[in-house]
């Protein structure tokens, strides 16, 4: 990467981070509050009656999934809303007239999404430390899963924003696709509790691999193979990044 | 050196609208160039292609010798664009907007801050540097877009109706600023609906209509084509009706008349005849802007063909 591209990328990344920090009450506080409620209601009140799952307390079991849920939601919504706003206000033209390559645009927006996702992930982890003792089984797996999930959903948010024509279009995917996939992705239960057919169906859900890969990093337990989880994450990343590059390079939704 | 070379430029939008139908245009380095045309003529599409906001259908564009197709990065770095509509983030401060724009062109942050101070001060915006852009007046927003376009110190500035909706005082200060940066060597291409603005600032001119260039010449050369001008004379109160031999004229009211004067004839004959009738002329003005008259003739002439 030459110095022009590096300066442009750094500028876009700082701009994106400044944006979500400027509206921290909307971007950082809500996930912390929501996850605290999840820990109190599902973990403490209901979890105490459920007992153990995969050899750990229910509260410990749901911590990795809840962190991952915040990471997915925040990575996606940060980039989809930021890029769509830039399109809507037409300030995306500031990037289009400059000698900024499609990759720099993608990496700058994805970098902003990853930064917010990681910050929210740390906040939720700190909240969870009030309820359970945090132990890390495999730090490398933890970091890899976290980063790959954040990049994947940030890039997916960008693809959504490229196609979106109204603000409704950027809220439809989180409501009708992301939320069901996340809730059915093994955040609150182990796949082993499901009948064999539904276990098989669940394995078609990519979120299962992210939640389980991350859970393995924390607890050393997973419903899917670690190699498979990483392969699925890398595969989806390649697919979504290639799509984002094709769309931005062609100027879909941003150039006439 | 040619600052801009456009050859056989076509643009057809998805719906089939042909916005540009084979444009050829040259702008020399250091020129102050006007691109005029009625609404929907293709001016903004043409500027959009130069600024990489519109994908061309066919043709070649070179900016200071760098081809948009093969040397895009270098070609883009020569241009600063002031678009017609406000297109900055309304929630960012002025300083953030201009410093970020410089960053996209690879200007290091420290240098960008120095340039921001220079240009925001020159455009009377420095006191507002930490204010969100949405709180600025229309004139300030226009000036902010000029400052933003200059942050990477481009060799060519393209302004798409930069003084639309701006009061006359600010418009004049913007003209003076644009003249100053043009004298420093920046090539300027301007589109405007204020033809007085084009006449006052620009040395060369192209008129575009229905996606084609219908006139491309020097401002002097174009104005020389105007062989008849209409003047309005304000007359002192008088008992008799004025009469002019050899001139087309119209009496508008008791003390106002309109006279068509051919350039070859001059105004002396008008004054002599009125003086002989003991009619005093209190003041005189052009009926309309000279360029405006030519513009209307050219565009209407093109449509009659």
Interface residues (C-beta under 8 A of the other chain):
Chain A: X3 X4 X5 X7 X8 X10 X11 X12 X14 X15 X18 X22 X85 X86 X89 X90 X91 X93 X94 X95 X96 X97 X98 X99 X100 X251 X255 X256
Chain B: X13 X48 X51 X52 X53 X54 X55 X72 X73 X74 X76 X77 X79 X81 X83 X85 X87 X88 X89 X90 X91 X96 X100 X101 X103 X104 X105 X106 X107 X108 X109 X148 X152
